[in-house]
Amino acid sequence: MRYLLISLLILLSLTGCEDKEAQAEHDAQVAQQARAHLLAELEAQKAQEAQKKPEFNKMGINVDQETITIDMNKTKDFFNNFGKQMDMKMKKMAEDMEKGIIENKEAGVEINQQHIHIDLNKTRDFLINWGQQLQVFVEEFDKMAKTLEINSSNTADKGM
């Protein structure tokens, strides 16, 4: 029993004699890795937010934390160009329909005088992509509306 107690004391005393410098060095290395990982996550999050902003920037709308800036010339140009593109596509589609030909490779639809060919995979992918794009715009408009609502309620509270 005495030998067991002595050997246990020796083991416990040896485990308490770890190299403090090595432990501190290891802790610093782990902290550095954690910091690098957090910085990478932060950069990825900033990049993701930056990707969302160009959609509105193309339209001349800049949304910051508490301000919304609308560049009327840029917005007007965006909608004019959008209208022109839609007009051109509608005219081409009308001409093709008169000829009995519809061809939309992205959507997976081809119609000509003899055949109707619909690629359901391409059509599904096209609709999913289109839906996601619309959802992004709707979410951004929703955020903008909520921000305006919060700002107007804060302004109304301050005025009273």
C-alpha positions as CSV (number, residue, x, y, z in Angstrom):
1,M,0.0,0.0,0.0
2,R,2.9,2.3,0.9
3,Y,4.6,1.6,-2.4
4,L,1.4,2.3,-4.3
5,L,1.0,5.7,-2.5
6,I,4.6,6.7,-3.2
7,S,4.4,5.7,-6.9
8,L,1.1,7.7,-7.2
9,L,2.7,10.8,-5.6
10,I,5.7,10.5,-8.0
11,L,3.4,10.3,-11.0
12,L,1.3,13.2,-9.9
13,S,4.4,15.3,-9.2
14,L,5.8,14.5,-12.7
15,T,2.6,15.4,-14.5
16,G,2.7,18.8,-12.7
17,C,6.2,19.5,-14.0
18,E,5.1,20.1,-17.6
19,D,7.0,22.6,-19.7
20,K,5.3,25.9,-19.2
21,E,7.0,27.5,-22.2
22,A,5.8,24.7,-24.5
23,Q,2.3,25.0,-23.2
24,A,2.3,28.8,-23.7
25,E,3.7,28.3,-27.2
26,H,1.0,25.7,-28.0
27,D,-1.7,28.0,-26.6
28,A,-0.4,30.9,-28.8
29,Q,-0.4,28.7,-31.9
30,V,-4.0,27.5,-31.2
31,A,-5.1,31.1,-30.6
32,Q,-3.4,32.2,-33.9
33,Q,-5.2,29.5,-35.8
34,A,-8.6,30.4,-34.3
35,R,-8.0,34.1,-35.1
36,A,-7.1,33.2,-38.7
37,H,-10.2,31.1,-39.0
38,L,-12.4,33.8,-37.7
39,L,-10.8,36.4,-40.0
40,A,-11.4,34.1,-43.0
41,E,-15.1,33.7,-41.9
42,L,-15.5,37.4,-41.6
43,E,-13.9,38.0,-45.0
44,A,-16.2,35.4,-46.6
45,Q,-19.2,37.1,-45.0
46,K,-18.1,40.5,-46.2
47,A,-17.6,39.1,-49.7
48,Q,-21.1,37.6,-49.6
49,E,-22.6,40.9,-48.6
50,A,-20.6,42.7,-51.3
51,Q,-22.0,40.3,-53.9
52,K,-25.6,41.2,-52.9
53,K,-25.0,45.0,-53.1
54,P,-24.1,45.1,-56.9
55,E,-27.7,44.0,-57.7
56,F,-29.0,47.2,-56.3
57,N,-26.0,49.2,-57.4
58,K,-26.8,48.3,-61.0
59,M,-30.2,50.0,-60.4
60,G,-28.6,53.0,-58.8
61,I,-29.7,52.2,-55.2
62,N,-27.2,52.1,-52.4
63,V,-28.4,50.8,-49.1
64,D,-26.2,51.5,-46.0
65,Q,-27.1,50.8,-42.4
66,E,-29.4,53.8,-41.9
67,T,-29.5,55.5,-45.3
68,I,-30.8,54.7,-48.8
69,T,-29.3,56.7,-51.6
70,I,-31.0,56.5,-55.0
71,D,-29.1,57.8,-58.1
72,M,-32.0,58.8,-60.3
73,N,-29.9,58.9,-63.5
74,K,-28.5,55.4,-62.9
75,T,-32.0,54.1,-62.0
76,K,-33.5,55.7,-65.0
77,D,-30.8,54.2,-67.3
78,F,-31.2,50.8,-65.7
79,F,-34.9,50.7,-66.3
80,N,-34.6,52.1,-69.8
81,N,-32.0,49.4,-70.7
82,F,-34.1,46.8,-69.1
83,G,-37.2,47.9,-71.0
84,K,-35.2,47.9,-74.3
85,Q,-33.9,44.4,-73.7
86,M,-37.4,43.2,-72.8
87,D,-38.8,44.9,-75.9
88,M,-36.2,43.3,-78.1
89,K,-36.8,39.9,-76.7
90,M,-40.6,40.3,-77.0
91,K,-40.3,41.4,-80.6
92,K,-38.1,38.4,-81.4
93,M,-40.4,36.0,-79.7
94,A,-43.4,37.5,-81.5
95,E,-41.6,37.1,-84.8
96,D,-40.6,33.5,-84.0
97,M,-44.1,32.6,-82.9
98,E,-45.5,34.0,-86.2
99,K,-43.1,31.7,-88.0
100,G,-44.0,28.8,-85.7
101,I,-40.5,28.7,-84.2
102,I,-39.7,29.1,-80.5
103,E,-36.2,28.5,-79.4
104,N,-34.9,29.2,-75.9
105,K,-31.8,27.2,-75.2
106,E,-31.5,28.4,-71.5
107,A,-35.1,27.3,-70.7
108,G,-34.7,24.0,-72.7
109,V,-37.6,24.7,-75.1
110,E,-37.4,24.4,-78.9
111,I,-40.5,24.5,-81.1
112,N,-40.3,24.4,-84.9
113,Q,-42.6,23.4,-87.8
114,Q,-42.1,19.7,-87.3
115,H,-41.1,19.1,-83.6
116,I,-41.6,20.4,-80.0
117,H,-38.7,19.6,-77.9
118,I,-38.7,20.3,-74.1
119,D,-35.7,19.5,-71.9
120,L,-37.3,19.2,-68.5
121,N,-34.0,19.3,-66.7
122,K,-33.0,22.6,-68.4
123,T,-36.5,24.0,-67.9
124,R,-36.4,23.1,-64.2
125,D,-32.9,24.6,-63.7
126,F,-34.0,27.7,-65.6
127,L,-37.1,28.2,-63.4
128,I,-35.1,27.5,-60.2
129,N,-32.5,30.0,-61.2
130,W,-35.1,32.6,-62.2
131,G,-36.9,32.0,-58.9
132,Q,-33.8,32.4,-56.9
133,Q,-33.0,35.7,-58.7
134,L,-36.5,37.0,-58.0
135,Q,-36.2,35.9,-54.4
136,V,-33.0,37.9,-53.9
137,F,-34.7,41.0,-55.2
138,V,-37.8,40.4,-53.0
139,E,-35.6,39.9,-49.9
140,E,-33.6,43.1,-50.7
141,F,-36.8,45.1,-51.2
142,D,-38.2,43.6,-47.9
143,K,-35.1,44.6,-46.0
144,M,-35.3,48.0,-47.5
145,A,-38.9,48.4,-46.5
146,K,-38.2,47.2,-43.0
147,T,-35.3,49.6,-42.7
148,L,-37.5,52.4,-43.9
149,E,-40.3,51.4,-41.5
150,I,-37.8,51.3,-38.5
151,N,-36.3,54.6,-39.5
152,S,-39.7,56.3,-39.9
153,S,-40.9,55.0,-36.5
154,N,-37.6,56.1,-34.9
155,T,-38.0,59.6,-36.5
156,A,-41.7,59.7,-35.4
157,D,-40.7,58.8,-31.9
158,K,-37.9,61.4,-31.8
159,G,-40.3,64.1,-33.1
160,M,-42.9,63.6,-30.3
